Structure formats: structure tokens, C-alpha cells
Amino acid sequence: MKLATAAQMQELDRRAIEERGIPSVKLMERAAEGVCAGALELLGGRDPGKFRAAVFCGSGNNGGDGLATARLLFLAGVRVRAFLVGSYDKLTLDAQEMTRRLSECGVELEIFEPENEEQESWVLGCHVLVDAIFGIGLSREIAPESRYAAAIALINRSPAKVVAADIASGVDANTGCVLGCGVKADKTVTFTLPKIGNLTAEGSVCAGAVTVEDIGIPRDLVRELRCPVQSVDRETVRAMLPARKADGHKGDFGKLLIVGGAVGYTGAPYLTASAALRSGCGLVYLGVPEKIWAVEAQKCTAAMPFPLPDGKDGRLREAALDGILERLESCDVLALGPGLGRSKQLTSLVCQLLRRTKKPVILDADGINALEGHIDILKARRGRTTILTPHDGEFARLSGRPVGRDRIVAAQDFARDCGCVLVLKGHRTITALPQGNLLVNTTGNSGMAKGGSGDVLTGILAALVCQGATPAQAAACGVWLHGRAGDLAAARLTEYGMTPPDLVEALPRAFREITGR
């Protein structure tokens, strides 16, 4: 699904109003209908007359959405009060009109007073709160001593359920960064299209469950909108997942070579191999240090480990290069890095492999770390398939700069500069493509924040490339399936109790949800 910026949504609104003649207050009323429905849903569908609500409104059109919502909640039977976190003289024309309509119902817009104990008592006793303070226009930090900060703090302190109109106040719509402080909503009703900030970074945590409300923007205008940032959902994966030939044999589904492992890190290559096989790869080979070969051979029942020259430290040596290249000749994809370890010889080995092979490479963990200070080697592979899967720390070492608050820009710049596919792991993993497009994942949970989960992802990505997926398709499908397997494992075992092998075990169920078989 397309993810829009604030400027894109403002332009859509302008075109709908000025070019198509749709009254702005009509769009506002439609937005309010969606927010009101979301608030009533948070009340559990019970008798609205038993509940009370507080609506926090800013002076802009997002505040107008809130004022219209307050009126609709009142008409539904909810006892409601509306608080203006701003000033009357700054109300937009549409917000003024919604203030008038609310007043006609007998509900007056009150100025929010941070020190007013009676207002505080009302809010803390509410069952549902509506956040309509800022909307998508916020672009600067909220001053910590301001009334805005006080209102957000009160909303977050209240035990009531919270629904945000369009985006949680305090969240930058373009980045997902929280600008000083932010409302933590249980639900966000966003309009026309999700915003980047609804689904990325801290914004995705503040948003709660996100629903999209059609407020009447003409569909052809929405279709014309080009959005470089898109979310990946179940339907995306269903459309992109490589089909399997009914009469295929193992050679039709790709041959993968995994190079990794070291003494003390025998689990990583095994997890990668297991995930690759669970993701449909036909043949999987593991090139591992000789000292751990027997361990891998005992673990693996379907993958085929083979020994490579190692040193006294139990890590691969440069002397392994020829053996790897020889085996790679008959394989389709190289997965390089799981459990590899770090040394000068390994750095040289990784760099030589990346220079010499034209095969697709999935680079993970210490395979990425080996490129610290050698980014030119990655850039020299432009035009070949290279997928990198760093977490923020690995990205910082590789790029020479921290990710910073805007993960989207950091990922986008790196993928463009280096001509690779960057899978920047974390909450709401971001995939950046060399052309500048980005994919935001929507699955996964904190139970996956455990050593070994990344090795599973590497195996999934490599298997999909082996089966003919383009790098973009492999990343979109692989990251989503990885997260979905994590969600299935968490549902069964909790986020506390699940482990990376549980992700591998859950992969068949994740695939079944997509394929139906």
C-alpha cells in the first residue's frame, strides 16, 4: 500500500477542493465519521450513554476533525467535552464552522488549562479520548513546557482508550520520529492513505492499530499519486511470491551455498540452512570451518555441510577461498556471514568473494562487518544482486555514520549510493532499493529481538532468490514472512518464550497463509 508524505496529502486535499469542487467541510465531516466510529469501537460497542469522552483539538484542520468528532459522539449519546489546545483566534475557517456546529448541540469548546484540576479530573475519568491536536502538519519539536506537551502528557496518563485523528500528535508524518513528545494511541484512524509516520519508527508504536478511512478524495487522484515508500502486506506477498512448478525437481528450486560459522557459533549457519529449506530452496550446502564440520553434519539432515580450511581460532582462513568459489560455480546464490566471526583473514576472504563472484549474494552479520572501511567493494558490485541485512549497529559500522532518527533517509541514501538492496532490520524493518523506493514491513514483534533471528531471515531471502524472485520481491516477501512466522510463534509461545528455531518451525504456516496450501 502507498505511504504518503504530509505534502502529498495536502496536495490531494487541495486538488479535491479546488479542482473537483468538493467542499472542505464535507471532507472534514467524513474524516470525523471515521474517527467517531473508531472511538465507539474502542468502547466495545456497548451503550454509548454509559460513557464519557474528551476530545483534544488543535487550532488547525486536524482540530476541526476533532470538533466534528465531538459532535458526532454527542449525537451518539456519549457525554463529551472538547478542549482547545491552542487559541480561538488561530482556528481555521473550517475549524470555526465545526465549533459553531458543536455549539448548536449545546457543547462548547473549552480552552485547555494544564493547571485546571476539574478538567484533569474529567479527562482521567473518561472512557475514550480523541487526539486531534496536530495532525500531519507538525514539523518542529514540541516545547516541553508548552500547553501542547501538557495535553499530551495528560492523554498518556489517562487510563482511557485513545483514538488519534490521522496521526498521533507529536509524530512527524514523514519520518515517524517523535518531535519532543507524542500521544500513545490505541487506534489511529488515518485518512485516504496511511502516512509514512503511521507505520515507521516511533510513530508505529504511537499509532496503535491503524485503519484507513475513505473521506471522499477522488480515487483517480489517489491512483495518480506516486509514492516511493510503500508498505508490505499479505496481498503484496501473495502477488510477489515465486510460484512452484507442479512437476519441478530440486534443481528447479535453486542451489544455495551458505558460508559461515566458527567455533562457538555453530547455530548461525544451521539456522540459515534450516530457514532456506523451510522456504522452498531445492539444495542447500554449508561451507563451514573444519573444526565445526562434524557438529554441523550431525545437526543437518537435509542440508549438506562440507569442511573448509580454518585456523587455530576455529574461523575460516583465506585459504578457503578456492574451495568456496569452486562450490559456488554449481550454486545459484551465496549467503555469506552467519556466525562467521571477525579477523583480518576473514575480511580479506569476504572482500575477495564479493569481488570475484557475479552470483547473487545475501550478506549478513560478520559478512557485513567485514566491509567496514571497504565500501568501495560493495559499490563495485553495482548491477549485481547484493542484499545486505544489517541492524542499526552494523549499518553504522558499514556506512561510517549512525542511522539517526530518520531511518528512511539513511536507508534510502545508502542503497542509492551503493547500488544494493538494504534490509535495515528493526521494528518495522525497512527495505531500500537502489532506485530510491522503500518498502516498510508490517509484521513481527519484540520476541524476535534475540540472537539468531537474523540468520533465519538470511535463509529465507536466499531461498526466495534461488527460486527466481527478484531482489525486491525476495526482500518484500522474505521480511514479511519472517515477521509473520514470528507473530505465529509469539501467539503460541509468547514473545518472552519464543526462540529463533520457533521461527523456522512456524514458516510453513506463514507460507500456507499466502499460498492456501
SELODREN-122632 format. One line per field, with one value per residue (C-alpha): residue number from 1; residue in three letters; x, y, z. Coordinates in Angstrom, 2 decimals, decimal comma, padded with zeros to 5 digits, always signed. Layout:
BEGIN
nr <- (NUM|...);
rest <- (ala|...);
c1 <- (X|...);
c2 <- (Y|...);
c3 <- (Z|...);
END
This chain:
BEGIN
nr <- (1|2|3|4|5|6|7|8|9|10|11|12|13|14|15|16|17|18|19|20|21|22|23|24|25|26|27|28|29|30|31|32|33|34|35|36|37|38|39|40|41|42|43|44|45|46|47|48|49|50|51|52|53|54|55|56|57|58|59|60|61|62|63|64|65|66|67|68|69|70|71|72|73|74|75|76|77|78|79|80|81|82|83|84|85|86|87|88|89|90|91|92|93|94|95|96|97|98|99|100|101|102|103|104|105|106|107|108|109|110|111|112|113|114|115|116|117|118|119|120|121|122|123|124|125|126|127|128|129|130|131|132|133|134|135|136|137|138|139|140|141|142|143|144|145|146|147|148|149|150|151|152|153|154|155|156|157|158|159|160|161|162|163|164|165|166|167|168|169|170|171|172|173|174|175|176|177|178|179|180|181|182|183|184|185|186|187|188|189|190|191|192|193|194|195|196|197|198|199|200|201|202|203|204|205|206|207|208|209|210|211|212|213|214|215|216|217|218|219|220|221|222|223|224|225|226|227|228|229|230|231|232|233|234|235|236|237|238|239|240|241|242|243|244|245|246|247|248|249|250|251|252|253|254|255|256|257|258|259|260|261|262|263|264|265|266|267|268|269|270|271|272|273|274|275|276|277|278|279|280|281|282|283|284|285|286|287|288|289|290|291|292|293|294|295|296|297|298|299|300|301|302|303|304|305|306|307|308|309|310|311|312|313|314|315|316|317|318|319|320|321|322|323|324|325|326|327|328|329|330|331|332|333|334|335|336|337|338|339|340|341|342|343|344|345|346|347|348|349|350|351|352|353|354|355|356|357|358|359|360|361|362|363|364|365|366|367|368|369|370|371|372|373|374|375|376|377|378|379|380|381|382|383|384|385|386|387|388|389|390|391|392|393|394|395|396|397|398|399|400|401|402|403|404|405|406|407|408|409|410|411|412|413|414|415|416|417|418|419|420|421|422|423|424|425|426|427|428|429|430|431|432|433|434|435|436|437|438|439|440|441|442|443|444|445|446|447|448|449|450|451|452|453|454|455|456|457|458|459|460|461|462|463|464|465|466|467|468|469|470|471|472|473|474|475|476|477|478|479|480|481|482|483|484|485|486|487|488|489|490|491|492|493|494|495|496|497|498|499|500|501|502|503|504|505|506|507|508|509|510|511|512|513|514|515|516|517);
rest <- (met|lys|leu|ala|thr|ala|ala|gln|met|gln|glu|leu|asp|arg|arg|ala|ile|glu|glu|arg|gly|ile|pro|ser|val|lys|leu|met|glu|arg|ala|ala|glu|gly|val|cys|ala|gly|ala|leu|glu|leu|leu|gly|gly|arg|asp|pro|gly|lys|phe|arg|ala|ala|val|phe|cys|gly|ser|gly|asn|asn|gly|gly|asp|gly|leu|ala|thr|ala|arg|leu|leu|phe|leu|ala|gly|val|arg|val|arg|ala|phe|leu|val|gly|ser|tyr|asp|lys|leu|thr|leu|asp|ala|gln|glu|met|thr|arg|arg|leu|ser|glu|cys|gly|val|glu|leu|glu|ile|phe|glu|pro|glu|asn|glu|glu|gln|glu|ser|trp|val|leu|gly|cys|his|val|leu|val|asp|ala|ile|phe|gly|ile|gly|leu|ser|arg|glu|ile|ala|pro|glu|ser|arg|tyr|ala|ala|ala|ile|ala|leu|ile|asn|arg|ser|pro|ala|lys|val|val|ala|ala|asp|ile|ala|ser|gly|val|asp|ala|asn|thr|gly|cys|val|leu|gly|cys|gly|val|lys|ala|asp|lys|thr|val|thr|phe|thr|leu|pro|lys|ile|gly|asn|leu|thr|ala|glu|gly|ser|val|cys|ala|gly|ala|val|thr|val|glu|asp|ile|gly|ile|pro|arg|asp|leu|val|arg|glu|leu|arg|cys|pro|val|gln|ser|val|asp|arg|glu|thr|val|arg|ala|met|leu|pro|ala|arg|lys|ala|asp|gly|his|lys|gly|asp|phe|gly|lys|leu|leu|ile|val|gly|gly|ala|val|gly|tyr|thr|gly|ala|pro|tyr|leu|thr|ala|ser|ala|ala|leu|arg|ser|gly|cys|gly|leu|val|tyr|leu|gly|val|pro|glu|lys|ile|trp|ala|val|glu|ala|gln|lys|cys|thr|ala|ala|met|pro|phe|pro|leu|pro|asp|gly|lys|asp|gly|arg|leu|arg|glu|ala|ala|leu|asp|gly|ile|leu|glu|arg|leu|glu|ser|cys|asp|val|leu|ala|leu|gly|pro|gly|leu|gly|arg|ser|lys|gln|leu|thr|ser|leu|val|cys|gln|leu|leu|arg|arg|thr|lys|lys|pro|val|ile|leu|asp|ala|asp|gly|ile|asn|ala|leu|glu|gly|his|ile|asp|ile|leu|lys|ala|arg|arg|gly|arg|thr|thr|ile|leu|thr|pro|his|asp|gly|glu|phe|ala|arg|leu|ser|gly|arg|pro|val|gly|arg|asp|arg|ile|val|ala|ala|gln|asp|phe|ala|arg|asp|cys|gly|cys|val|leu|val|leu|lys|gly|his|arg|thr|ile|thr|ala|leu|pro|gln|gly|asn|leu|leu|val|asn|thr|thr|gly|asn|ser|gly|met|ala|lys|gly|gly|ser|gly|asp|val|leu|thr|gly|ile|leu|ala|ala|leu|val|cys|gln|gly|ala|thr|pro|ala|gln|ala|ala|ala|cys|gly|val|trp|leu|his|gly|arg|ala|gly|asp|leu|ala|ala|ala|arg|leu|thr|glu|tyr|gly|met|thr|pro|pro|asp|leu|val|glu|ala|leu|pro|arg|ala|phe|arg|glu|ile|thr|gly|arg);
c1 <- (+000,00|+001,18|+002,52|+002,10|+004,03|+002,37|+002,95|+001,38|-001,75|-002,03|-001,81|-004,51|-006,78|-006,10|-006,89|-010,05|-011,28|-010,08|-010,16|-013,05|-015,18|-015,54|-016,33|-013,58|-016,11|-017,55|-014,11|-013,85|-017,23|-016,25|-012,99|-014,91|-017,28|-014,29|-012,76|-016,11|-016,58|-013,10|-013,84|-017,12|-015,31|-012,85|-015,86|-016,67|-019,98|-021,77|-024,40|-022,68|-024,81|-022,82|-019,54|-017,81|-015,15|-012,74|-011,66|-008,39|-008,34|-005,69|-006,39|-005,85|-007,97|-006,99|-008,66|-011,66|-011,80|-011,81|-014,57|-016,76|-015,96|-017,04|-020,40|-020,91|-020,02|-022,52|-025,22|-024,43|-025,19|-021,68|-021,11|-018,40|-016,27|-013,99|-010,77|-008,88|-005,12|-004,42|-006,23|-009,58|-008,09|-005,98|-008,82|-009,04|-012,27|-013,34|-012,49|-014,56|-017,50|-017,17|-017,03|-020,32|-021,96|-020,79|-022,12|-025,54|-025,67|-025,05|-021,39|-018,96|-015,31|-013,22|-009,67|-007,41|-005,81|-002,95|-003,45|-007,25|-007,93|-011,57|-010,57|-007,89|-010,40|-012,80|-010,11|-008,82|-012,36|-013,08|-013,52|-012,20|-010,08|-009,74|-006,39|-006,85|-004,18|-001,66|-002,32|+000,21|+001,40|+003,76|+007,40|+009,15|+009,84|+007,11|+008,40|+008,44|+006,83|+004,07|+000,35|+000,73|+003,19|+000,91|-002,08|-000,12|+001,15|-002,41|-003,68|-000,91|-001,55|-005,26|-006,46|-008,90|-008,56|-007,17|-008,00|-005,84|-007,19|-004,92|-001,69|-000,74|+000,08|+003,80|+004,73|+006,40|+004,21|+007,22|+009,60|+007,76|+010,05|+008,51|+009,14|+009,70|+006,71|+003,92|+000,47|+000,40|-002,83|-004,63|-006,00|-005,31|-007,88|-005,90|-007,43|-007,25|-003,79|-001,55|+001,22|+004,85|+004,84|+001,90|+003,97|+007,62|+009,98|+008,44|+005,34|+004,33|+004,41|+002,42|-000,20|-001,64|-003,88|-004,12|-007,22|-007,64|-010,82|-012,02|-013,10|-014,11|-010,89|-011,49|-009,90|-008,24|-006,26|-005,13|-004,17|-002,09|-000,07|+003,45|+004,68|+008,28|+007,54|+005,09|+004,07|+004,22|+001,13|-000,32|-001,64|+001,73|+003,41|+000,74|+001,36|+005,16|+005,88|+007,56|+005,27|+006,36|+006,19|+003,91|+006,33|+009,51|+012,53|+015,07|+017,21|+014,29|+014,14|+017,72|+021,03|+022,24|+025,72|+025,94|+029,39|+029,71|+030,14|+033,02|+033,88|+031,26|+028,92|+027,63|+023,97|+024,00|+024,71|+022,40|+019,53|+020,16|+020,15|+017,00|+015,15|+016,23|+014,91|+011,66|+011,33|+011,43|+015,08|+015,97|+019,54|+021,49|+025,23|+027,10|+030,75|+031,99|+035,33|+036,77|+036,71|+032,91|+032,12|+031,28|+028,88|+027,08|+026,98|+025,29|+022,74|+021,85|+019,57|+018,60|+021,35|+024,85|+027,78|+031,38|+034,64|+036,80|+040,30|+040,34|+042,82|+043,59|+040,82|+038,22|+037,47|+037,82|+041,13|+041,85|+042,83|+039,12|+038,60|+039,28|+037,05|+034,20|+034,50|+034,63|+031,43|+029,79|+030,23|+027,42|+025,20|+022,83|+023,16|+025,73|+024,62|+027,70|+028,27|+026,11|+028,33|+031,45|+033,36|+035,85|+039,56|+041,89|+041,83|+038,03|+037,90|+040,16|+038,13|+034,82|+036,23|+037,72|+034,50|+032,47|+034,94|+035,16|+031,64|+028,89|+026,33|+023,67|+024,94|+022,96|+025,35|+024,62|+026,22|+030,02|+029,89|+028,65|+031,14|+033,99|+033,15|+033,88|+036,28|+035,82|+032,58|+034,17|+033,93|+030,20|+029,83|+031,83|+029,08|+026,51|+024,49|+024,89|+022,44|+023,65|+021,22|+022,51|+020,66|+022,23|+020,76|+021,41|+024,81|+026,09|+024,78|+026,67|+029,93|+029,42|+028,34|+030,52|+027,55|+024,75|+021,29|+019,94|+016,28|+015,29|+015,90|+014,12|+016,50|+019,55|+018,49|+017,43|+020,72|+022,83|+021,02|+021,21|+024,89|+025,98|+023,63|+022,45|+019,28|+019,43|+017,24|+017,60|+016,37|+014,44|+010,91|+009,17|+012,12|+012,83|+013,97|+015,64|+016,11|+018,83|+016,21|+015,16|+011,98|+011,38|+009,30|+008,08|+007,30|+004,18|+004,82|+006,98|+007,26|+009,73|+010,09|+012,24|+014,82|+017,02|+020,31|+019,69|+016,58|+018,66|+020,19|+016,68|+015,91|+019,07|+017,97|+014,51|+015,86|+018,43|+015,86|+013,50|+016,27|+017,21|+013,63|+013,67|+012,44|+013,92|+015,88|+012,92|+010,46|+012,72|+013,11|+009,41|+008,25|+011,12|+010,92|+007,12|+007,20|+009,96|+007,86|+004,69|+006,43|+007,47|+003,88|+002,69|+005,43|+004,55|+000,87|+001,81|+004,73|+004,60|+007,17|+009,11|+009,28|+009,79|+013,24|+014,73|+014,18|+010,50|+010,54|+011,80|+009,12|+006,41|+007,50|+005,30|+002,21|+003,22|+003,61|+000,30|-001,48|-000,18|-000,48|-003,56|-001,90);
c2 <- (+000,00|+003,53|+005,54|+009,28|+012,28|+015,29|+017,37|+014,72|+014,56|+018,35|+018,42|+015,73|+017,77|+020,92|+019,24|+017,66|+021,02|+023,40|+021,22|+018,89|+021,27|+019,10|+021,30|+021,09|+020,78|+017,71|+016,08|+017,05|+015,53|+012,27|+012,20|+012,74|+009,88|+007,55|+008,83|+008,64|+005,05|+004,25|+005,76|+003,85|+000,67|+001,22|+001,39|-002,16|-001,44|-001,04|+001,58|+004,93|+006,69|+004,99|+006,52|+009,85|+011,24|+014,11|+015,46|+017,40|+019,78|+021,99|+025,20|+023,69|+021,44|+018,37|+020,17|+020,68|+016,91|+016,56|+019,12|+017,33|+014,05|+015,55|+016,49|+013,01|+011,37|+013,67|+012,77|+009,08|+009,58|+009,86|+012,55|+014,60|+017,68|+019,31|+021,05|+023,51|+023,17|+026,46|+029,75|+030,73|+033,42|+030,85|+028,49|+027,83|+028,71|+025,07|+024,58|+027,68|+026,17|+022,90|+024,89|+026,55|+023,20|+021,73|+024,73|+024,29|+020,91|+022,57|+021,59|+024,49|+024,37|+024,93|+026,23|+023,52|+024,71|+022,49|+023,60|+023,16|+020,31|+019,98|+019,43|+016,97|+015,04|+014,83|+013,54|+010,97|+009,71|+009,36|+006,07|+007,27|+010,22|+011,68|+013,16|+015,85|+018,32|+018,46|+016,09|+015,76|+019,38|+019,18|+019,66|+021,06|+019,92|+020,41|+022,64|+020,62|+023,40|+024,15|+023,50|+021,02|+018,95|+019,16|+017,95|+015,05|+014,09|+014,11|+011,98|+009,45|+009,44|+008,75|+005,13|+005,80|+004,30|+006,78|+007,23|+009,56|+011,50|+010,93|+010,58|+010,59|+014,15|+014,72|+012,29|+013,58|+012,31|+011,98|+010,06|+008,55|+010,46|+011,78|+015,51|+016,01|+014,07|+012,08|+010,69|+006,91|+005,89|+002,58|+003,25|+005,69|+006,48|+007,92|+009,46|+008,39|+006,80|+005,77|+008,25|+007,18|+008,20|+005,89|+002,80|+003,68|+004,30|+005,54|+006,60|+002,99|+002,41|+005,59|+004,73|+001,56|-000,23|+001,78|+001,91|+003,93|+005,96|+006,97|+010,59|+011,19|+012,19|+011,13|+007,74|+008,74|+011,40|+008,79|+006,35|+009,02|+009,71|+008,29|+007,19|+005,90|+004,50|+001,61|-000,88|-004,63|-006,59|-010,03|-009,15|-007,75|-011,01|-013,10|-011,24|-011,44|-014,90|-017,12|-019,87|-023,50|-025,79|-028,73|-031,04|-029,37|-031,18|-029,99|-028,34|-026,12|-024,54|-023,40|-024,32|-022,25|-022,04|-020,76|-019,76|-019,04|-020,47|-020,61|-022,36|-021,12|-020,07|-023,32|-022,37|-019,49|-021,37|-024,18|-021,73|-020,15|-023,55|-024,67|-021,49|-021,81|-025,36|-024,37|-021,59|-023,89|-024,00|-027,16|-027,82|-026,20|-026,51|-025,22|-024,27|-024,19|-024,27|-027,77|-027,67|-027,40|-029,53|-032,61|-030,57|-029,20|-032,62|-034,05|-031,21|-031,19|-033,83|-032,10|-029,52|-030,65|-029,25|-029,51|-028,52|-025,57|-024,59|-022,86|-021,52|-022,27|-019,88|-022,03|-019,39|-019,65|-018,66|-017,02|-020,46|-021,33|-019,00|-021,51|-024,16|-021,69|-020,43|-023,97|-024,96|-021,66|-022,45|-025,01|-022,91|-020,06|-017,87|-017,20|-016,44|-015,06|-014,18|-016,08|-016,83|-016,07|-014,12|-011,34|-011,36|-009,84|-013,06|-013,12|-009,51|-010,40|-013,54|-011,68|-008,87|-011,29|-013,27|-010,13|-009,01|-012,32|-013,74|-012,47|-014,63|-013,04|-012,53|-012,21|-010,56|-010,82|-010,30|-010,57|-010,61|-007,03|-006,17|-007,29|-004,42|-001,77|+000,57|-001,29|+000,24|+000,60|-003,17|-003,02|-000,13|-002,07|-004,74|-002,25|-004,10|-007,44|-008,66|-007,84|-007,86|-006,64|-007,28|-005,08|-003,99|-000,38|-001,09|-002,99|-000,26|+002,38|+000,44|-000,16|+003,33|+005,23|+007,09|+006,25|+005,61|+008,61|+009,35|+009,24|+005,62|+006,08|+008,72|+006,84|+003,61|+005,34|+007,24|+004,16|+001,90|+004,57|+005,30|+001,66|+000,15|-002,59|-003,74|-002,74|-004,54|-002,36|-004,61|-003,46|-002,64|-002,05|-003,28|-001,02|-002,31|+000,30|-000,37|+001,17|+003,12|+005,02|+003,09|+001,83|-000,99|-000,87|-004,20|-004,62|-007,93|-009,04|-008,45|-007,97|-011,71|-011,73|-009,48|-012,47|-013,71|-016,00|-014,33|-012,55|-015,86|-017,14|-014,08|-014,62|-018,15|-017,03|-014,27|-016,56|-019,28|-016,87|-015,53|-019,15|-019,72|-016,83|-013,88|-010,51|-008,83|-006,52|-009,42|-011,52|-008,68|-007,80|-011,40|-012,60|-009,88|-010,16|-013,97|-013,76|-011,36|-013,37|-016,52|-014,51|-013,45|-017,05|-018,21|-015,46|-016,39|-019,94|-019,36|-015,65|-013,03|-014,00|-017,72|-017,92|-018,61|-018,42|-022,15|-021,48|-019,01|-021,78|-024,12|-021,51|-020,75|-023,45|-021,92|-018,46|-019,76|-021,61|-018,36|-016,93|-019,92|-021,54|-024,95);
c3 <- (+000,00|-000,74|+002,19|+001,71|+002,95|+004,55|+001,41|-000,81|+001,35|+001,46|-002,33|-002,65|-000,39|-002,41|-005,73|-004,38|-003,09|-005,81|-008,94|-008,13|-006,13|-003,05|-000,02|+002,58|+005,40|+003,68|+003,75|+007,41|+008,25|+006,52|+008,47|+011,70|+010,90|+010,75|+013,98|+015,77|+014,59|+015,85|+019,25|+019,58|+018,58|+021,44|+023,75|+022,72|+021,00|+024,32|+025,19|+024,41|+027,02|+029,76|+028,68|+028,57|+026,25|+025,94|+022,57|+022,39|+019,43|+017,91|+016,01|+012,57|+010,42|+012,44|+015,33|+013,07|+012,57|+016,35|+016,82|+014,28|+016,05|+019,38|+017,86|+016,40|+019,71|+021,48|+018,96|+019,56|+023,25|+024,69|+027,33|+025,70|+026,30|+023,73|+024,76|+022,57|+022,93|+021,20|+020,82|+019,37|+017,15|+015,30|+014,44|+010,70|+008,94|+008,82|+012,49|+013,28|+011,40|+013,34|+016,59|+015,61|+014,77|+018,07|+019,97|+018,34|+020,08|+023,41|+023,73|+023,98|+023,03|+026,19|+026,38|+027,82|+031,04|+032,29|+035,91|+035,89|+038,31|+037,24|+033,59|+034,66|+036,76|+033,82|+031,47|+033,94|+034,37|+030,66|+028,86|+025,50|+024,37|+020,90|+019,88|+017,21|+018,28|+015,45|+012,56|+009,74|+009,69|+012,68|+011,70|+014,78|+018,33|+020,90|+023,69|+026,93|+028,99|+026,47|+026,80|+023,94|+025,94|+028,99|+026,97|+025,50|+028,96|+030,33|+027,46|+028,05|+031,81|+031,42|+031,68|+028,82|+025,35|+022,84|+019,17|+017,08|+014,11|+011,09|+013,11|+016,77|+017,82|+018,16|+015,37|+012,21|+009,35|+007,02|+009,26|+012,22|+014,60|+017,80|+017,97|+021,67|+022,96|+021,37|+022,09|+022,56|+020,86|+020,95|+017,48|+014,67|+012,01|+009,13|+006,04|+002,36|+002,63|+005,52|+006,25|+006,45|+010,10|+010,90|+010,15|+010,77|+013,69|+016,95|+015,05|+014,51|+018,27|+018,97|+016,33|+017,82|+015,31|+012,09|+009,90|+006,71|+006,18|+002,72|+003,17|-000,43|-002,20|-005,85|-006,43|-009,69|-007,82|-005,31|-008,09|-009,83|-006,71|-006,94|-003,53|-003,33|+000,13|+000,36|+003,00|+002,50|+003,47|+002,85|-000,60|-001,66|-000,69|-002,38|-005,65|-005,44|-004,04|-006,68|-007,97|-007,68|-010,69|-010,03|-011,89|-010,61|-009,19|-006,66|-009,30|-010,31|-006,89|-006,66|-005,11|-002,18|-000,72|+002,84|+004,12|+007,82|+011,26|+013,70|+016,92|+019,38|+016,56|+015,13|+015,42|+012,95|+009,69|+010,79|+011,35|+007,94|+006,24|+008,09|+007,13|+003,49|+003,30|+005,05|+002,45|-000,56|-001,61|-003,55|-002,37|+000,45|+001,01|+004,08|+003,85|+007,45|+009,29|+009,52|+013,33|+013,42|+010,37|+012,46|+014,60|+011,54|+009,91|+012,97|+013,12|+009,44|+008,00|+004,75|+004,19|+003,17|+005,16|+003,94|+005,66|+004,71|+005,87|+009,23|+011,75|+015,36|+016,37|+014,61|+011,97|+008,21|+006,61|+003,27|+002,07|+001,99|-001,00|-003,78|-002,22|-001,82|-005,39|-006,73|-004,90|-005,84|-009,54|-009,28|-006,99|-007,72|-004,62|-001,88|+001,69|+003,41|+007,03|+009,58|+012,58|+010,54|+013,19|+012,60|+011,71|+009,13|+007,14|+007,15|+005,99|+003,09|+002,34|+002,24|+000,10|-002,43|-002,66|-003,32|-005,99|-007,80|-007,84|-010,09|-008,32|-006,11|-002,56|+000,66|+003,09|+006,80|+010,21|+010,08|+006,29|+006,61|+009,35|+007,08|+004,72|+007,35|+005,58|+002,28|+001,00|-002,44|-002,88|-002,34|-004,77|-007,37|-007,34|-008,67|-011,30|-009,50|-006,87|-003,38|-000,45|+002,92|+006,19|+008,89|+012,18|+013,18|+014,74|+011,72|+009,46|+011,44|+011,15|+007,45|+006,45|+008,89|+010,37|+012,79|+011,42|+013,28|+013,84|+010,17|+009,23|+005,92|+004,60|+005,92|+004,21|+001,01|+000,65|+001,31|-001,18|-003,88|-003,28|-003,14|-005,72|-003,35|-001,65|+002,01|+004,52|+007,62|+010,39|+013,43|+014,44|+011,09|+009,02|+006,03|+002,65|+000,44|-003,27|-005,48|-007,46|-004,32|-003,49|+000,03|+001,47|+005,07|+006,71|+008,84|+010,65|+013,56|+017,30|+020,13|+020,65|+017,52|+019,17|+020,01|+018,61|+015,63|+014,24|+011,60|+010,50|+009,82|+007,70|+005,64|+004,82|+003,75|+001,50|-000,10|-000,75|-002,49|-004,73|-005,52|-006,66|-009,10|-007,05|-007,95|-005,14|-004,43|-004,41|-002,19|+000,29|+000,37|+000,74|+002,91|+005,53|+005,74|+006,04|+008,64|+010,71|+010,19|+011,38|+014,43|+015,06|+014,78|+017,16|+019,64|+019,53|+020,51|+022,86|+023,86|+022,90|+026,03|+025,33|+021,56|+020,07|+016,56|+015,90|+016,58|+013,67|+011,39|+012,68|+012,03|+008,45|+006,82|+008,44|+007,24|+003,69|+003,90|+004,74|+001,46|-000,85|+000,66|+000,64);
END
